[in-house]
Amino acid sequence: MGATTAEDFTARLRRRERLVGYWVVCDNPVGTERIAGLGYDYVGIDVQHGLLDYAGTLSALTAVDARGRAAGVVRVPAKDPAWVGRALDAGARAVIVPLVDSAEEAAAMVRATRYPPHGIRSYGPMRSALRVGPVPAEADDAVACIVMIETAAALDAVEEICATPGLDAVYVGPSDLALALGARWPGDPDVSDALQDAMKRVADAAAAAGIAAGAHSPDGATAVRRFETGFTFATIASDLTHLEQSAAAHLAQVRPADS
């Protein structure tokens, strides 16, 4: 199936269709706009570890929407209802919430993405009203809540987290999950088997609950393996990583290491 449009992103996510995204950490709206037009289903804007403040997040979402192809997704900096609401008001089609450890915390984040009577989101849609409209029930249906499985506590409770009513998806941060499993650094080979087992457990738990499961990937080949493991969406690399890799590759062509 070809690339989604921004308008049908949430529906396709909920149907567990295969979606491919890209990760943005730089406060560079023009670069983000270029990426958003390439055909990715979504562009993830990283406010947790990225270099964007709220103004940068707003500019990034505006840049994504300008191309009319990808959905803008925001990883908020913390499991904070205030940040969830601000990201959605700015126009995010979905929020990814880090460091969720339990079904109770997942339920709290679901409520943060929904207006009363189903949630606690404060009414003030700002940019999001331009495309979703001002009706709260329509907004509730249009946005997705995704929580991260990246701690030992979350892995222990993954089946309960996935069964949280209203939760749309779970998302694995392999680096943090590896550290939670005892890795000395994210790529530590001593925990590679345990990490793969843990990731499969997450994908299986999501499938059993009928929700989507995503994972970060350093490259397209790894994203393919994520899908083979049972994940339904995968995010590739980041703009900063690819900028450095491309610049280094071109320099090596001109100035080989052995010259």
C-alpha positions as CSV (number, residue, x, y, z in Angstrom):
1,M,0.0,0.0,0.0
2,G,1.3,3.5,-0.8
3,A,1.9,6.4,1.5
4,T,-1.0,7.6,3.6
5,T,-2.3,11.1,3.6
6,A,-2.2,13.1,6.8
7,E,-6.0,12.9,7.1
8,D,-6.2,9.1,7.2
9,F,-3.1,8.5,9.4
10,T,-5.0,7.9,12.7
11,A,-7.5,5.5,11.0
12,R,-4.7,3.5,9.4
13,L,-2.7,3.4,12.6
14,R,-5.7,2.0,14.4
15,R,-6.2,-0.6,11.7
16,R,-2.7,-1.7,12.3
17,E,-1.6,-1.0,8.7
18,R,2.0,-0.7,7.9
19,L,3.3,2.8,8.3
20,V,6.8,4.3,7.9
21,G,8.0,7.5,9.5
22,Y,11.0,9.7,9.8
23,W,12.5,11.3,12.9
24,V,13.2,15.0,13.3
25,V,15.4,16.4,16.1
26,C,16.7,19.7,14.5
27,D,14.9,23.0,14.7
28,N,14.9,23.4,10.9
29,P,11.4,24.0,9.4
30,V,12.6,24.1,5.8
31,G,14.5,20.8,6.2
32,T,11.4,19.3,7.9
33,E,9.2,20.5,5.1
34,R,11.5,18.8,2.5
35,I,11.4,15.5,4.5
36,A,7.6,15.7,4.8
37,G,7.2,15.7,1.1
38,L,9.2,12.5,0.4
39,G,6.4,10.1,1.0
40,Y,6.8,9.1,4.6
41,D,3.5,8.3,6.4
42,Y,4.4,10.5,9.3
43,V,7.2,12.7,10.6
44,G,8.0,12.3,14.3
45,I,9.1,15.6,16.0
46,D,11.3,14.8,19.0
47,V,10.7,17.3,21.8
48,Q,12.1,14.9,24.5
49,H,15.7,14.6,23.2
50,G,15.5,16.9,20.2
51,L,16.6,20.5,19.8
52,L,13.1,22.0,19.5
53,D,11.2,24.1,22.0
54,Y,7.5,24.8,21.7
55,A,8.0,27.5,19.0
56,G,10.1,25.0,17.1
57,T,7.5,22.3,17.5
58,L,4.8,24.6,16.1
59,S,7.0,25.6,13.2
60,A,7.9,21.9,12.5
61,L,4.2,20.9,12.5
62,T,3.3,23.8,10.2
63,A,6.1,22.7,7.9
64,V,4.9,19.1,7.8
65,D,1.3,20.2,7.1
66,A,2.5,22.5,4.3
67,R,3.3,19.5,2.1
68,G,-0.1,17.8,2.7
69,R,1.3,14.3,2.8
70,A,2.8,13.1,6.1
71,A,1.2,13.3,9.5
72,G,2.9,15.4,12.2
73,V,3.6,13.3,15.3
74,V,5.1,14.8,18.5
75,R,7.1,13.0,21.1
76,V,6.4,15.1,24.1
77,P,9.2,15.6,26.7
78,A,7.4,13.9,29.6
79,K,4.2,12.2,30.7
80,D,2.7,15.6,31.3
81,P,-0.9,16.3,30.3
82,A,0.0,20.0,29.8
83,W,2.6,19.1,27.1
84,V,0.2,16.6,25.5
85,G,-2.5,19.3,25.2
86,R,0.0,21.8,23.8
87,A,1.2,19.4,21.1
88,L,-2.3,18.6,20.1
89,D,-3.4,22.2,20.0
90,A,-0.4,23.0,17.8
91,G,-1.6,20.4,15.3
92,A,0.0,17.1,16.1
93,R,-2.0,14.1,14.8
94,A,-0.6,11.9,17.5
95,V,1.5,12.2,20.6
96,I,4.2,9.7,21.7
97,V,4.6,9.8,25.5
98,P,7.9,8.6,26.9
99,L,8.7,6.6,30.1
100,V,5.2,5.2,30.8
101,D,5.6,2.5,33.4
102,S,2.0,1.2,34.0
103,A,-1.5,0.8,32.7
104,E,-2.6,3.5,35.1
105,E,-0.1,6.0,33.6
106,A,-1.1,4.9,30.1
107,A,-4.8,5.6,31.0
108,A,-3.8,9.0,32.3
109,M,-2.2,9.9,29.0
110,V,-5.2,8.6,27.0
111,R,-7.4,11.0,29.1
112,A,-4.9,13.8,28.3
113,T,-5.6,13.4,24.6
114,R,-9.4,13.4,25.0
115,Y,-11.9,16.2,25.8
116,P,-14.5,15.7,28.6
117,P,-16.5,13.6,29.3
118,H,-13.9,11.0,28.1
119,G,-10.8,12.9,29.2
120,I,-9.2,16.0,30.7
121,R,-7.9,17.9,27.6
122,S,-8.5,21.6,28.0
123,Y,-10.4,23.3,25.1
124,G,-8.2,25.6,23.0
125,P,-7.5,23.9,19.7
126,M,-5.5,26.7,18.1
127,R,-3.9,25.3,14.9
128,S,-5.6,21.9,15.2
129,A,-9.1,23.5,14.7
130,L,-8.0,24.6,11.2
131,R,-8.2,21.0,10.0
132,V,-10.1,19.0,12.6
133,G,-12.8,21.5,13.4
134,P,-14.0,22.8,16.8
135,V,-16.1,19.8,17.8
136,P,-14.5,17.9,20.7
137,A,-15.8,14.5,19.7
138,E,-14.4,14.8,16.2
139,A,-11.0,15.9,17.6
140,D,-11.0,12.9,20.0
141,D,-11.5,10.6,17.0
142,A,-8.8,12.3,14.9
143,V,-5.8,12.1,17.3
144,A,-3.9,9.1,18.5
145,C,-2.3,8.4,21.9
146,I,0.9,6.3,21.7
147,V,2.9,5.4,24.8
148,M,6.5,4.2,25.0
149,I,7.6,0.9,26.3
150,E,11.2,1.5,27.3
151,T,11.6,0.7,31.0
152,A,11.8,-2.6,33.0
153,A,8.5,-1.7,34.7
154,A,6.8,-1.0,31.4
155,L,8.0,-4.3,30.0
156,D,6.8,-6.2,33.0
157,A,3.3,-4.6,32.6
158,V,3.2,-4.5,28.8
159,E,0.2,-6.7,28.4
160,E,-1.8,-4.6,30.9
161,I,-0.6,-1.4,29.2
162,C,-1.6,-2.6,25.7
163,A,-5.1,-3.4,27.1
164,T,-5.7,0.2,28.3
165,P,-9.0,1.4,26.9
166,G,-8.6,4.1,24.3
167,L,-4.8,3.6,23.8
168,D,-4.0,3.5,20.1
169,A,-0.4,2.2,20.1
170,V,2.8,1.4,21.9
171,Y,6.2,2.4,20.8
172,V,9.6,0.9,21.7
173,G,12.7,3.0,22.2
174,P,15.3,0.2,21.7
175,S,18.2,2.2,23.3
176,D,16.4,2.8,26.6
177,L,14.9,-0.7,26.6
178,A,18.4,-2.1,26.1
179,L,19.7,-0.1,29.1
180,A,16.7,-1.3,31.1
181,L,17.8,-4.9,30.3
182,G,21.3,-4.3,31.6
183,A,23.1,-3.1,28.6
184,R,26.3,-1.1,29.2
185,W,25.5,1.0,26.1
186,P,22.6,0.9,23.7
187,G,24.3,-1.4,21.2
188,D,25.8,-3.8,23.8
189,P,25.8,-7.2,22.1
190,D,25.5,-9.0,25.4
191,V,21.8,-8.1,25.6
192,S,21.0,-8.3,21.9
193,D,19.0,-11.5,22.3
194,A,17.2,-10.3,25.3
195,L,16.3,-7.1,23.5
196,Q,14.9,-8.9,20.5
197,D,12.9,-11.2,22.8
198,A,11.6,-8.1,24.7
199,M,10.6,-6.3,21.5
200,K,8.8,-9.4,20.2
201,R,6.9,-9.5,23.5
202,V,5.8,-5.9,23.0
203,A,4.7,-6.6,19.4
204,D,2.8,-9.7,20.5
205,A,1.1,-7.9,23.4
206,A,-0.1,-5.1,21.0
207,A,-1.4,-7.7,18.5
208,A,-3.3,-9.5,21.2
209,A,-4.9,-6.2,22.3
210,G,-5.6,-5.1,18.8
211,I,-3.5,-2.0,18.9
212,A,-0.6,-0.8,16.8
213,A,3.0,-1.3,17.8
214,G,6.0,0.8,16.6
215,A,9.7,0.9,17.1
216,H,12.6,3.2,16.3
217,S,15.0,2.0,13.6
218,P,18.5,3.3,12.7
219,D,17.9,2.6,9.0
220,G,15.4,1.2,6.4
221,A,16.8,-2.3,6.6
222,T,16.2,-2.4,10.3
223,A,12.7,-1.1,9.8
224,V,12.0,-4.0,7.5
225,R,13.1,-6.4,10.3
226,R,10.8,-4.5,12.7
227,F,7.9,-5.3,10.4
228,E,9.0,-8.9,10.2
229,T,9.0,-9.1,14.0
230,G,5.4,-8.0,14.1
231,F,5.6,-4.2,14.5
232,T,3.1,-2.3,12.5
233,F,4.9,1.0,12.2
234,A,8.6,2.0,12.2
235,T,10.5,5.3,12.4
236,I,13.8,5.7,10.6
237,A,16.9,7.4,11.9
238,S,16.8,11.2,12.3
239,D,17.7,14.3,10.3
240,L,20.8,15.0,12.4
241,T,22.1,11.4,12.0
242,H,21.7,11.5,8.3
243,L,23.2,15.0,7.9
244,E,26.3,13.8,9.7
245,Q,26.5,10.5,7.8
246,S,26.1,12.2,4.5
247,A,28.7,14.9,5.2
248,A,31.2,12.2,6.4
249,A,30.7,10.0,3.4
250,H,31.3,12.9,0.9
251,L,34.4,14.0,2.9
252,A,35.7,10.4,2.7
253,Q,35.4,10.5,-1.1
254,V,37.6,13.6,-1.3
255,R,39.9,12.8,1.6
256,P,40.2,9.0,2.1
257,A,41.4,7.9,5.5
258,D,44.4,6.2,4.1
259,S,45.6,9.2,2.1
